Amino acid sequence: MLVRKAIQNCAMEWSYSSGKVYADPFDEVELDVIFNDPDGQERCVPAFWAGGQNWRVRYASPKVGTHHFHTVCSDQTNPSLDGIEGALEVAPYQGDNYLLKHGPLRVSQDRRYLEHLDGTPFFWLADTWWMGLCQRLDWPGSFQLLTADRVNKGYTVIQMVAGLYPDMPPFDPRGANEAGQAWEKDFARINPAYFDMADLRFNWLVSSGLVPCIVGCWGYFLDFAGPQVIKKHWRNLIARYGAYPVVWCLSGETLMPYYLSDAWRIENDQEYRAKARPAWTDIARYVKAIDPYHHPLSTHPCWPEGSREMIDESLVDFEMLQTGHYDRKSIPNTVEQVVAAYARQPRMPVINSEVCYEGIYEGSREEIQRYMFWACLLSGTCGHTYGAQGLWNMSSRKEPYGASPLHDVAHGDQVWEEAYQLPGCIHVGLGKKLLERYQWWRFESHPEWVEPRWSKDNYVLPFAGGIPGEVRLVYIPPLTEAKEMKNLESGVAYRAFFFSPKNGNEHQIGKAQADEKGMWKIPFPPIHQDWVLVLERLRD
């Protein structure tokens, strides 16, 4: 029996070739590999069709030791695919890649944030590259350039769609990569070469320490391709990328019909949703059933709903929100959606996964990026997703993205080469660095700590949160004033300073301590801009 060598948490790959010829191997054959780890736990890992008469399997495990496996083919009469046995000897990981050192992601025990398999908290700071697998972001030069930039700025997640894209019809040439489209015409079968090129990109993200958030498709492909094709698409994704430290997003704007369809033009689209919701719930259940690694699963919602309203909420592991792209007009809905999601039961981690792409519709500039980041984080989210116009669709100087079918005009004229350098992407990274000084995963929203505070009468007033008795943070939006800290603990002294969310500079204030009413007067910051007021407990 052949014993293969592997490294803990690292994807190991090998292939199987069929001695029996199939006219349509993708549709005629399914191959699984059953693994038994050193503790006796069994995992059924799907293999993916690699073209011709070939299948490949990828496997990773956090458990060191000997793993035994055998193949199970849907065609049990094929001895070159069915019943083949082997073993895998997994050695400890000794590198410095953070993802591989700490393991893939899961939901924390208190269901408020994501953590690595070893219990290390994971701060979600994502960038939106919906069309990052297409050739407009060329490989390797541009893709590696953009990856290095995001790593340097502190990002941890990249959101990308796996070939069936938003804002375009099926087989639009803008969605092709160097090997063509993700599927053959009429969705007859996948194009393995497309995913071979995608492999290079996903491997590079993981090797760079970035978690791929893989979006299966945009929701309206349910109508174009049908539920069975979507399930086959997902089986291919799980087989190819399940061994990586990924998170799954079932679909984008799950219950939204295609922009030019009759359902879109109907004022009340409840009939479409009534049919789409159970179909997507069934697909989500299928994804859960065949993913041997149990990666966190969510779905990207239509505005203004959340993930839980898209499908059976028992299938959702963390909540994704989309709260608008209309600059300051999106502030009320953003705050209300985040607050409601944080309070909802059963509780789960909350992330605003799409809001106010920087530069979209000639708005949502850097001050809006800072507001959205801090308002969301101090209202209960466990991370944040940034996005920029021109970057999400990889509009390039050589190939401008052009018009959206939604309005038959472009959302903006930025290209990714300019958009990735916008200041807002830096500012949210600075915010993450500040939060990582503290046990941010223990933070709770405490709007009552500051006066004045945001309310439904005025959303552009201070937000507060932190850990009682340890650290308090207050975000003070531009042209507003935070006058007093309230409910301070008696006998607890804090070091106070203003943190600039624009450049990370600090302006020291000094000691802060409660008066007889539990209050402390907040001084004026040095200049007019938005600030983060920080109170750190002073230790003896």
Kinemage of the C-alpha trace (Angstrom):
@kinemage 1
@onewidth
@group {chain A} dominant
@subgroup {mainchain}
@vectorlist {calphas} color= white
{ca met a 1} P 0.000 0.000 0.000
{ca leu a 2} L 1.379 3.386 -1.043
{ca val a 3} L 1.890 5.798 1.874
{ca arg a 4} L 1.868 9.455 0.818
{ca lys a 5} L 3.456 12.297 2.783
{ca ala a 6} L 1.581 15.437 3.825
{ca ile a 7} L 1.885 18.433 6.152
{ca gln a 8} L -0.646 19.412 8.813
{ca asn a 9} L -3.329 21.858 7.520
{ca cys a 10} L -1.750 21.889 4.034
{ca ala a 11} L -3.682 20.653 1.008
{ca met a 12} L -2.264 17.439 -0.473
{ca glu a 13} L -3.333 16.503 -4.015
{ca trp a 14} L -3.115 13.403 -6.201
{ca ser a 15} L -4.975 12.034 -9.203
{ca tyr a 16} L -6.837 8.987 -10.463
{ca ser a 17} L -7.163 8.030 -14.133
{ca ser a 18} L -9.974 5.889 -15.432
{ca gly a 19} L -9.128 2.892 -17.582
{ca lys a 20} L -12.742 2.936 -18.671
{ca val a 21} L -13.707 5.638 -21.161
{ca tyr a 22} L -16.788 7.774 -20.496
{ca ala a 23} L -18.438 9.909 -23.145
{ca asp a 24} L -19.326 12.580 -20.560
{ca pro a 25} L -17.190 11.883 -17.488
{ca phe a 26} L -18.242 15.034 -15.628
{ca asp a 27} L -21.909 14.026 -15.633
{ca glu a 28} L -21.547 10.237 -15.675
{ca val a 29} L -19.169 9.720 -12.761
{ca glu a 30} L -18.777 10.952 -9.186
{ca leu a 31} L -15.701 9.977 -7.214
{ca asp a 32} L -15.302 10.291 -3.453
{ca val a 33} L -12.391 9.409 -1.199
{ca ile a 34} L -13.176 8.229 2.330
{ca phe a 35} L -10.521 9.191 4.887
{ca asn a 36} L -10.133 7.834 8.405
{ca asp a 37} L -7.920 10.029 10.572
{ca pro a 38} L -5.769 8.828 13.512
{ca asp a 39} L -8.716 9.319 15.912
{ca gly a 40} L -11.025 7.229 13.757
{ca gln a 41} L -13.057 10.158 12.445
{ca glu a 42} L -14.314 9.564 8.911
{ca arg a 43} L -14.502 12.188 6.201
{ca cys a 44} L -15.988 11.752 2.750
{ca val a 45} L -14.000 14.050 0.460
{ca pro a 46} L -15.347 14.630 -3.076
{ca ala a 47} L -12.865 14.448 -5.935
{ca phe a 48} L -13.115 16.832 -8.884
{ca trp a 49} L -13.124 16.059 -12.568
{ca ala a 50} L -9.836 17.367 -13.960
{ca gly a 51} L -10.574 16.863 -17.664
{ca gly a 52} L -10.381 13.824 -19.923
{ca gln a 53} L -10.707 10.631 -17.900
{ca asn a 54} L -8.958 12.107 -14.854
{ca trp a 55} L -10.069 13.008 -11.333
{ca arg a 56} L -8.126 14.673 -8.540
{ca val a 57} L -8.561 14.719 -4.782
{ca arg a 58} L -7.318 17.323 -2.301
{ca tyr a 59} L -7.124 16.622 1.392
{ca ala a 60} L -5.896 18.465 4.481
{ca ser a 61} L -6.131 17.723 8.171
{ca pro a 62} L -5.067 19.350 11.451
{ca lys a 63} L -4.382 15.884 12.892
{ca val a 64} L -0.841 14.537 12.793
{ca gly a 65} L -0.360 10.823 12.126
{ca thr a 66} L -1.496 8.148 9.713
{ca his a 67} L -4.697 8.680 7.721
{ca his a 68} L -6.117 5.731 5.794
{ca phe a 69} L -8.331 6.171 2.756
{ca his a 70} L -10.190 4.334 0.025
{ca thr a 71} L -12.025 5.500 -3.086
{ca val a 72} L -15.749 5.128 -3.758
{ca cys a 73} L -16.906 5.572 -7.352
{ca ser a 74} L -20.493 5.902 -8.529
{ca asp a 75} L -19.516 3.323 -11.186
{ca gln a 76} L -18.573 0.379 -8.975
{ca thr a 77} L -17.632 -1.670 -12.049
{ca asn a 78} L -14.574 0.521 -12.657
{ca pro a 79} L -11.607 -0.910 -10.704
{ca ser a 80} L -9.352 1.980 -11.741
{ca leu a 81} L -11.535 4.373 -9.722
{ca asp a 82} L -13.408 2.297 -7.152
{ca gly a 83} L -12.017 0.585 -4.062
{ca ile a 84} L -8.442 1.887 -4.264
{ca glu a 85} L -6.807 2.006 -0.828
{ca gly a 86} L -3.923 4.051 0.512
{ca ala a 87} L -2.521 5.935 3.486
{ca leu a 88} L -1.309 9.434 4.222
{ca glu a 89} L 1.291 10.266 6.842
{ca val a 90} L 0.672 13.806 8.132
{ca ala a 91} L 3.636 15.568 9.759
{ca pro a 92} L 3.400 18.706 11.961
{ca tyr a 93} L 3.353 22.086 10.250
{ca gln a 94} L 6.504 24.038 11.116
{ca gly a 95} L 6.167 27.116 8.913
{ca asp a 96} L 5.082 30.662 9.744
{ca asn a 97} L 1.929 31.004 7.599
{ca tyr a 98} L -0.653 32.213 10.111
{ca leu a 99} L -3.532 30.312 8.487
{ca leu a 100} L -1.679 27.004 8.375
{ca lys a 101} L -0.199 27.431 11.841
{ca his a 102} L -3.554 28.053 13.525
{ca gly a 103} L -5.833 26.088 11.214
{ca pro a 104} L -9.050 26.827 9.292
{ca leu a 105} L -11.876 28.966 10.618
{ca arg a 106} L -14.911 28.135 12.706
{ca val a 107} L -17.483 30.027 14.778
{ca ser a 108} L -16.413 30.803 18.337
{ca gln a 109} L -18.127 29.102 21.255
{ca asp a 110} L -19.995 32.279 22.218
{ca arg a 111} L -21.057 32.671 18.558
{ca arg a 112} L -19.859 36.277 18.343
{ca tyr a 113} L -16.783 36.007 16.120
{ca leu a 114} L -14.741 33.660 13.950
{ca glu a 115} L -11.687 31.869 15.251
{ca his a 116} L -9.051 29.438 14.034
{ca leu a 117} L -9.311 25.761 14.840
{ca asp a 118} L -6.844 26.181 17.727
{ca gly a 119} L -9.023 28.898 19.290
{ca thr a 120} L -7.066 31.943 18.057
{ca pro a 121} L -9.541 34.788 17.309
{ca phe a 122} L -9.749 35.847 13.656
{ca phe a 123} L -10.336 39.479 12.709
{ca trp a 124} L -12.240 39.672 9.415
{ca leu a 125} L -11.012 42.578 7.298
{ca ala a 126} L -12.002 41.763 3.735
{ca asp a 127} L -11.576 43.351 0.363
{ca thr a 128} L -14.136 42.879 -2.414
{ca trp a 129} L -12.729 41.395 -5.617
{ca trp a 130} L -15.943 39.869 -6.938
{ca met a 131} L -14.346 39.330 -10.369
{ca gly a 132} L -10.820 38.658 -9.139
{ca leu a 133} L -10.629 35.372 -11.053
{ca cys a 134} L -11.138 36.981 -14.478
{ca gln a 135} L -8.302 37.927 -16.821
{ca arg a 136} L -8.763 41.673 -16.339
{ca leu a 137} L -6.725 41.144 -13.155
{ca asp a 138} L -3.928 39.369 -14.963
{ca trp a 139} L -1.916 36.537 -13.492
{ca pro a 140} L 0.656 36.620 -12.030
{ca gly a 141} L 1.726 40.257 -12.087
{ca ser a 142} L -1.377 42.260 -11.181
{ca phe a 143} L -2.897 39.628 -8.917
{ca gln a 144} L 0.279 39.271 -6.889
{ca leu a 145} L 0.733 43.049 -6.728
{ca leu a 146} L -2.757 43.552 -5.361
{ca thr a 147} L -2.389 40.653 -2.920
{ca ala a 148} L 0.848 42.047 -1.501
{ca asp a 149} L -0.734 45.470 -1.077
{ca arg a 150} L -3.668 44.079 0.911
{ca val a 151} L -1.423 41.939 3.108
{ca asn a 152} L 0.696 45.011 3.843
{ca lys a 153} L -2.420 46.964 4.838
{ca gly a 154} L -3.604 44.273 7.250
{ca tyr a 155} L -6.401 42.612 5.290
{ca thr a 156} L -7.250 39.006 6.127
{ca val a 157} L -10.022 37.969 3.674
{ca ile a 158} L -10.674 38.349 -0.051
{ca gln a 159} L -14.275 37.975 -1.307
{ca met a 160} L -14.368 36.517 -4.832
{ca val a 161} L -17.043 34.939 -7.025
{ca ala a 162} L -16.261 31.536 -8.516
{ca gly a 163} L -16.895 32.274 -12.189
{ca leu a 164} L -20.651 33.004 -12.324
{ca tyr a 165} L -20.510 36.734 -11.806
{ca pro a 166} L -22.735 39.661 -10.809
{ca asp a 167} L -23.699 42.509 -13.081
{ca met a 168} L -23.491 40.473 -16.280
{ca pro a 169} L -25.351 37.713 -18.113
{ca pro a 170} L -23.928 34.178 -18.437
{ca phe a 171} L -20.893 33.784 -20.691
{ca asp a 172} L -20.254 37.500 -20.917
{ca pro a 173} L -16.660 37.807 -22.246
{ca arg a 174} L -15.767 40.082 -19.318
{ca gly a 175} L -16.024 37.062 -17.012
{ca ala a 176} L -13.496 34.867 -18.810
{ca asn a 177} L -10.033 34.131 -17.501
{ca glu a 178} L -6.999 32.995 -19.483
{ca ala a 179} L -8.650 29.594 -20.060
{ca gly a 180} L -12.118 30.842 -20.963
{ca gln a 181} L -15.393 30.646 -19.059
{ca ala a 182} L -16.088 28.605 -15.925
{ca trp a 183} L -18.705 26.494 -17.722
{ca glu a 184} L -19.193 25.319 -21.277
{ca lys a 185} L -22.037 26.736 -23.341
{ca asp a 186} L -25.536 25.967 -22.013
{ca phe a 187} L -23.940 24.771 -18.745
{ca ala a 188} L -23.194 21.375 -20.272
{ca arg a 189} L -20.180 20.846 -17.995
{ca ile a 190} L -17.512 22.799 -16.149
{ca asn a 191} L -14.338 23.968 -17.849
{ca pro a 192} L -11.549 22.422 -15.738
{ca ala a 193} L -8.954 24.715 -17.305
{ca tyr a 194} L -10.793 27.772 -15.934
{ca phe a 195} L -10.497 26.380 -12.423
{ca asp a 196} L -6.865 25.403 -12.980
{ca met a 197} L -6.188 29.107 -13.466
{ca ala a 198} L -8.328 29.905 -10.436
{ca asp a 199} L -6.225 27.417 -8.446
{ca leu a 200} L -3.144 29.577 -9.000
{ca arg a 201} L -4.899 32.604 -7.572
{ca phe a 202} L -6.471 30.859 -4.575
{ca asn a 203} L -3.174 29.154 -3.761
{ca trp a 204} L -1.442 32.517 -3.849
{ca leu a 205} L -3.971 34.065 -1.470
{ca val a 206} L -3.569 31.245 1.049
{ca ser a 207} L 0.221 31.240 0.784
{ca ser a 208} L 0.078 35.006 1.434
{ca gly a 209} L -2.037 34.499 4.565
{ca leu a 210} L -5.382 35.623 3.118
{ca val a 211} L -8.579 33.622 3.572
{ca pro a 212} L -10.608 33.223 0.367
{ca cys a 213} L -14.309 33.880 0.906
{ca ile a 214} L -15.584 31.948 -2.093
{ca val a 215} L -18.970 33.052 -3.416
{ca gly a 216} L -20.470 30.189 -5.431
{ca cys a 217} L -22.292 32.379 -7.932
{ca trp a 218} L -24.603 35.354 -8.150
{ca gly a 219} L -28.119 34.447 -7.125
{ca tyr a 220} L -29.816 34.906 -10.480
{ca phe a 221} L -27.779 32.036 -11.966
{ca leu a 222} L -30.346 29.800 -10.312
{ca asp a 223} L -32.678 30.786 -13.155
{ca phe a 224} L -30.060 30.652 -15.902
{ca ala a 225} L -28.515 27.311 -14.930
{ca gly a 226} L -31.032 25.559 -12.665
{ca pro a 227} L -30.599 23.990 -9.199
{ca gln a 228} L -28.855 20.817 -10.393
{ca val a 229} L -26.147 22.762 -12.222
{ca ile a 230} L -25.633 24.964 -9.154
{ca lys a 231} L -25.201 21.839 -7.019
{ca lys a 232} L -22.637 20.442 -9.460
{ca his a 233} L -20.877 23.803 -9.413
{ca trp a 234} L -20.712 23.653 -5.636
{ca arg a 235} L -19.483 20.063 -5.608
{ca asn a 236} L -16.624 21.131 -7.870
{ca leu a 237} L -15.784 24.072 -5.573
{ca ile a 238} L -15.814 21.955 -2.422
{ca ala a 239} L -13.677 19.284 -4.083
{ca arg a 240} L -11.128 21.827 -5.303
{ca tyr a 241} L -10.985 24.252 -2.382
{ca gly a 242} L -12.397 22.506 0.681
{ca ala a 243} L -8.888 21.467 1.741
{ca tyr a 244} L -7.919 25.170 1.900
{ca pro a 245} L -8.663 27.506 4.847
{ca val a 246} L -11.724 29.054 3.191
{ca val a 247} L -15.169 30.301 4.087
{ca trp a 248} L -18.169 29.712 1.839
{ca cys a 249} L -20.721 32.212 0.635
{ca leu a 250} L -23.586 30.321 -0.967
{ca ser a 251} L -24.440 33.031 -3.506
{ca gly a 252} L -24.512 36.765 -4.010
{ca glu a 253} L -27.780 38.698 -3.669
{ca thr a 254} L -29.422 35.318 -3.298
{ca leu a 255} L -33.066 36.145 -3.930
{ca met a 256} L -32.544 38.836 -6.550
{ca pro a 257} L -33.732 38.053 -10.092
{ca tyr a 258} L -31.668 39.037 -13.119
{ca tyr a 259} L -31.839 42.741 -13.894
{ca leu a 260} L -33.525 42.345 -17.285
{ca ser a 261} L -35.946 39.571 -16.304
{ca asp a 262} L -39.703 39.899 -15.955
{ca ala a 263} L -39.369 39.217 -12.227
{ca trp a 264} L -37.129 42.289 -11.856
{ca arg a 265} L -39.695 44.527 -13.533
{ca ile a 266} L -42.547 43.324 -11.354
{ca glu a 267} L -43.048 45.794 -8.536
{ca asn a 268} L -43.727 43.049 -6.026
{ca asp a 269} L -41.272 40.207 -6.591
{ca gln a 270} L -42.575 38.006 -3.790
{ca glu a 271} L -43.591 35.322 -6.281
{ca tyr a 272} L -39.986 35.010 -7.483
{ca arg a 273} L -38.670 34.936 -3.922
{ca ala a 274} L -41.207 32.351 -2.876
{ca lys a 275} L -39.758 29.981 -5.480
{ca ala a 276} L -36.108 30.933 -5.067
{ca arg a 277} L -35.920 30.687 -1.269
{ca pro a 278} L -36.694 26.950 -0.965
{ca ala a 279} L -34.421 26.185 -3.930
{ca trp a 280} L -31.502 27.988 -2.300
{ca thr a 281} L -32.280 26.398 1.051
{ca asp a 282} L -32.020 22.997 -0.610
{ca ile a 283} L -28.696 23.957 -2.207
{ca ala a 284} L -27.375 25.220 1.139
{ca arg a 285} L -28.361 21.945 2.765
{ca tyr a 286} L -26.522 20.096 -0.009
{ca val a 287} L -23.373 22.207 0.506
{ca lys a 288} L -23.472 21.511 4.233
{ca ala a 289} L -23.908 17.792 3.617
{ca ile a 290} L -20.986 17.301 1.216
{ca asp a 291} L -18.420 19.673 2.776
{ca pro a 292} L -16.258 17.325 4.854
{ca tyr a 293} L -14.463 20.239 6.544
{ca his a 294} L -17.564 22.093 7.765
{ca his a 295} L -16.235 25.491 6.745
{ca pro a 296} L -18.363 28.453 7.902
{ca leu a 297} L -21.198 29.115 5.436
{ca ser a 298} L -23.162 32.284 4.827
{ca thr a 299} L -24.906 33.922 1.905
{ca his a 300} L -24.588 37.438 0.567
{ca pro a 301} L -27.988 39.119 0.854
{ca cys a 302} L -30.036 41.492 -1.184
{ca trp a 303} L -30.348 44.951 0.271
{ca pro a 304} L -31.685 45.505 2.920
{ca glu a 305} L -32.090 41.949 4.217
{ca gly a 306} L -29.521 39.801 6.007
{ca ser a 307} L -28.286 36.290 5.347
{ca arg a 308} L -30.815 34.690 7.634
{ca glu a 309} L -33.700 36.009 5.568
{ca met a 310} L -32.327 34.415 2.406
{ca ile a 311} L -32.612 30.751 3.402
{ca asp a 312} L -33.336 28.513 6.390
{ca glu a 313} L -31.329 30.346 9.053
{ca ser a 314} L -30.237 27.092 10.704
{ca leu a 315} L -27.934 26.634 7.700
{ca val a 316} L -26.179 29.997 8.180
{ca asp a 317} L -23.047 30.094 10.367
{ca phe a 318} L -22.376 33.816 10.238
{ca glu a 319} L -24.460 36.776 9.132
{ca met a 320} L -23.495 38.813 6.095
{ca leu a 321} L -25.154 42.169 5.460
{ca gln a 322} L -25.385 44.515 2.480
{ca thr a 323} L -26.537 47.957 3.572
{ca gly a 324} L -26.388 50.324 0.597
{ca his a 325} L -24.170 52.330 -1.754
{ca tyr a 326} L -25.653 55.794 -1.394
{ca asp a 327} L -23.054 57.650 0.641
{ca arg a 328} L -24.554 59.357 3.706
{ca lys a 329} L -28.043 58.240 2.689
{ca ser a 330} L -26.964 54.678 3.542
{ca ile a 331} L -26.006 55.549 7.116
{ca pro a 332} L -29.418 55.004 8.781
{ca asn a 333} L -30.004 51.626 7.166
{ca thr a 334} L -26.449 50.514 7.934
{ca val a 335} L -26.718 51.283 11.626
{ca glu a 336} L -30.200 49.804 11.950
{ca gln a 337} L -29.273 46.598 10.114
{ca val a 338} L -26.115 46.043 12.151
{ca val a 339} L -27.816 46.729 15.480
{ca ala a 340} L -30.715 44.425 14.602
{ca ala a 341} L -28.414 41.619 13.411
{ca tyr a 342} L -26.286 41.857 16.565
{ca ala a 343} L -29.381 41.579 18.785
{ca arg a 344} L -31.033 38.784 16.806
{ca gln a 345} L -31.389 35.277 18.207
{ca pro a 346} L -29.951 32.765 17.811
{ca arg a 347} L -26.802 34.843 17.908
{ca met a 348} L -24.090 34.500 15.298
{ca pro a 349} L -21.098 36.534 14.080
{ca val a 350} L -22.128 39.600 12.056
{ca ile a 351} L -20.180 41.179 9.177
{ca asn a 352} L -21.236 44.024 6.914
{ca ser a 353} L -19.987 42.411 3.720
{ca glu a 354} L -20.943 45.169 1.264
{ca val a 355} L -21.465 48.844 1.923
{ca cys a 356} L -20.677 52.077 0.078
{ca tyr a 357} L -17.901 51.059 -2.298
{ca glu a 358} L -15.385 53.865 -2.219
{ca gly a 359} L -15.926 56.099 -5.256
{ca ile a 360} L -19.160 54.496 -6.449
{ca tyr a 361} L -21.591 56.978 -8.011
{ca glu a 362} L -18.892 59.620 -7.408
{ca gly a 363} L -19.400 59.367 -3.657
{ca ser a 364} L -18.680 57.270 -0.552
{ca arg a 365} L -15.224 58.768 -0.110
{ca glu a 366} L -12.741 57.974 2.639
{ca glu a 367} L -14.652 59.664 5.473
{ca ile a 368} L -17.626 57.380 4.732
{ca gln a 369} L -15.311 54.348 4.777
{ca arg a 370} L -14.098 55.323 8.241
{ca tyr a 371} L -17.609 55.978 9.484
{ca met a 372} L -18.914 52.616 8.230
{ca phe a 373} L -15.975 50.708 9.702
{ca trp a 374} L -16.198 52.243 13.163
{ca ala a 375} L -19.990 52.463 13.372
{ca cys a 376} L -20.250 48.764 12.485
{ca leu a 377} L -17.424 47.518 14.725
{ca leu a 378} L -18.668 49.465 17.748
{ca ser a 379} L -22.219 48.225 17.130
{ca gly a 380} L -21.335 44.549 17.299
{ca thr a 381} L -19.759 43.285 14.075
{ca cys a 382} L -16.707 40.998 14.301
{ca gly a 383} L -15.037 42.481 11.243
{ca his a 384} L -15.707 44.510 8.147
{ca thr a 385} L -15.575 44.309 4.354
{ca tyr a 386} L -14.149 47.147 2.303
{ca gly a 387} L -14.900 47.678 -1.386
{ca ala a 388} L -14.048 50.172 -4.099
{ca gln a 389} L -15.677 51.046 -7.392
{ca gly a 390} L -13.561 49.686 -10.218
{ca leu a 391} L -11.932 47.157 -7.916
{ca trp a 392} L -14.899 44.850 -7.318
{ca asn a 393} L -15.374 44.330 -11.070
{ca met a 394} L -11.684 44.613 -12.005
{ca ser a 395} L -12.252 47.392 -14.477
{ca ser a 396} L -8.819 47.932 -15.985
{ca arg a 397} L -7.125 50.526 -18.142
{ca lys a 398} L -6.858 47.988 -20.956
{ca glu a 399} L -10.402 46.669 -20.501
{ca pro a 400} L -12.799 49.114 -18.803
{ca tyr a 401} L -15.747 47.266 -17.328
{ca gly a 402} L -18.376 49.392 -19.027
{ca ala a 403} L -22.123 49.532 -18.501
{ca ser a 404} L -24.134 47.545 -15.998
{ca pro a 405} L -27.296 45.888 -17.284
{ca leu a 406} L -29.029 47.324 -14.231
{ca his a 407} L -29.155 50.886 -15.637
{ca asp a 408} L -27.279 50.455 -18.932
{ca val a 409} L -24.682 52.891 -17.615
{ca ala a 410} L -21.481 52.384 -15.644
{ca his a 411} L -21.415 52.709 -11.837
{ca gly a 412} L -18.293 54.845 -12.191
{ca asp a 413} L -15.178 55.301 -14.294
{ca gln a 414} L -12.511 54.179 -11.846
{ca val a 415} L -10.204 51.328 -12.808
{ca trp a 416} L -8.715 48.914 -10.322
{ca glu a 417} L -5.193 50.287 -10.843
{ca glu a 418} L -6.452 53.548 -9.289
{ca ala a 419} L -9.126 52.170 -6.965
{ca tyr a 420} L -6.821 49.930 -4.928
{ca gln a 421} L -4.860 53.015 -3.837
{ca leu a 422} L -7.821 55.030 -2.546
{ca pro a 423} L -7.280 56.326 1.010
{ca gly a 424} L -10.253 54.556 2.577
{ca cys a 425} L -8.645 51.139 2.154
{ca ile a 426} L -5.716 52.373 4.262
{ca his a 427} L -7.914 53.908 6.942
{ca val a 428} L -9.880 50.743 7.678
{ca gly a 429} L -6.576 48.881 7.982
{ca leu a 430} L -5.436 51.410 10.569
{ca gly a 431} L -8.660 50.808 12.467
{ca lys a 432} L -7.994 47.080 12.567
{ca lys a 433} L -4.488 47.673 13.915
{ca leu a 434} L -5.855 49.770 16.764
{ca leu a 435} L -8.464 47.179 17.688
{ca glu a 436} L -5.883 44.403 17.640
{ca arg a 437} L -4.079 46.046 20.563
{ca tyr a 438} L -6.946 44.801 22.703
{ca gln a 439} L -9.056 41.684 23.086
{ca trp a 440} L -11.412 42.982 20.425
{ca trp a 441} L -13.357 39.706 20.340
{ca arg a 442} L -14.628 40.522 23.841
{ca phe a 443} L -15.891 43.950 22.791
{ca glu a 444} L -19.558 44.719 23.255
{ca ser a 445} L -21.598 47.625 21.970
{ca his a 446} L -22.217 50.226 24.692
{ca pro a 447} L -23.845 53.297 23.134
{ca glu a 448} L -24.861 54.432 26.624
{ca trp a 449} L -21.230 55.107 27.541
{ca val a 450} L -21.039 58.423 25.695
{ca glu a 451} L -23.101 61.596 25.604
{ca pro a 452} L -24.316 62.642 23.128
{ca arg a 453} L -24.740 59.341 21.314
{ca trp a 454} L -26.247 58.231 18.037
{ca ser a 455} L -30.000 57.707 17.853
{ca lys a 456} L -32.651 57.379 15.190
{ca asp a 457} L -32.969 61.144 15.309
{ca asn a 458} L -29.292 61.566 14.418
{ca tyr a 459} L -27.116 58.680 13.302
{ca val a 460} L -24.038 60.851 12.865
{ca leu a 461} L -23.232 61.129 16.556
{ca pro a 462} L -20.689 59.137 18.608
{ca phe a 463} L -20.609 55.329 18.890
{ca ala a 464} L -19.103 53.529 21.878
{ca gly a 465} L -18.030 50.013 22.755
{ca gly a 466} L -15.358 47.991 24.481
{ca ile a 467} L -14.785 45.893 27.597
{ca pro a 468} L -16.108 47.302 30.909
{ca gly a 469} L -13.326 48.108 33.328
{ca glu a 470} L -10.621 47.477 30.723
{ca val a 471} L -10.951 49.525 27.547
{ca arg a 472} L -13.467 51.933 26.035
{ca leu a 473} L -13.504 53.236 22.475
{ca val a 474} L -15.654 56.053 21.139
{ca tyr a 475} L -15.889 56.933 17.461
{ca ile a 476} L -16.616 60.643 17.042
{ca pro a 477} L -17.790 61.431 13.472
{ca pro a 478} L -16.761 64.701 11.794
{ca leu a 479} L -18.535 67.893 12.888
{ca thr a 480} L -19.847 66.255 16.056
{ca glu a 481} L -18.784 66.440 19.676
{ca ala a 482} L -18.490 63.823 22.408
{ca lys a 483} L -18.960 65.687 25.666
{ca glu a 484} L -18.960 63.111 28.436
{ca met a 485} L -18.100 59.510 29.183
{ca lys a 486} L -20.765 57.916 31.378
{ca asn a 487} L -21.066 54.905 33.679
{ca leu a 488} L -17.355 54.811 34.436
{ca glu a 489} L -16.328 52.380 37.159
{ca ser a 490} L -15.554 53.857 40.560
{ca gly a 491} L -11.884 53.622 41.441
{ca val a 492} L -10.765 52.694 37.910
{ca ala a 493} L -8.325 55.061 36.216
{ca tyr a 494} L -7.786 55.134 32.453
{ca arg a 495} L -5.128 56.490 30.123
{ca ala a 496} L -6.958 58.562 27.524
{ca phe a 497} L -5.867 59.561 24.029
{ca phe a 498} L -7.330 60.534 20.689
{ca phe a 499} L -6.494 58.226 17.779
{ca ser a 500} L -6.652 59.625 14.260
{ca pro a 501} L -8.416 57.111 12.000
{ca lys a 502} L -6.866 58.912 9.004
{ca asn a 503} L -3.192 58.337 9.781
{ca gly a 504} L -2.917 56.435 13.070
{ca asn a 505} L -1.398 59.354 14.980
{ca glu a 506} L -2.174 59.665 18.676
{ca his a 507} L -2.862 62.785 20.717
{ca gln a 508} L -2.347 62.120 24.412
{ca ile a 509} L -4.939 63.415 26.877
{ca gly a 510} L -3.788 61.979 30.177
{ca lys a 511} L -5.569 60.328 33.063
{ca ala a 512} L -9.339 59.821 32.926
{ca gln a 513} L -11.340 58.897 36.009
{ca ala a 514} L -14.977 59.022 37.036
{ca asp a 515} L -16.390 61.825 39.157
{ca glu a 516} L -18.950 61.158 41.885
{ca lys a 517} L -21.616 60.606 39.192
{ca gly a 518} L -19.512 58.120 37.211
{ca met a 519} L -18.790 60.679 34.477
{ca trp a 520} L -15.710 62.191 32.851
{ca lys a 521} L -15.680 65.293 30.691
{ca ile a 522} L -14.165 64.707 27.258
{ca pro a 523} L -11.807 67.457 26.055
{ca phe a 524} L -11.873 68.892 22.555
{ca pro a 525} L -9.656 67.049 20.058
{ca pro a 526} L -6.804 69.022 18.482
{ca ile a 527} L -8.400 69.594 15.056
{ca his a 528} L -11.780 69.238 13.362
{ca gln a 529} L -12.034 65.763 11.853
{ca asp a 530} L -13.341 62.393 13.001
{ca trp a 531} L -11.532 60.786 15.946
{ca val a 532} L -11.462 57.626 18.004
{ca leu a 533} L -11.304 58.348 21.721
{ca val a 534} L -9.493 55.539 23.554
{ca leu a 535} L -9.563 54.872 27.292
{ca glu a 536} L -7.136 52.151 28.443
{ca arg a 537} L -7.199 51.021 32.054
{ca leu a 538} L -4.131 52.093 33.988
{ca arg a 539} L -2.521 49.230 35.914
{ca asp a 540} L -0.712 49.665 39.214
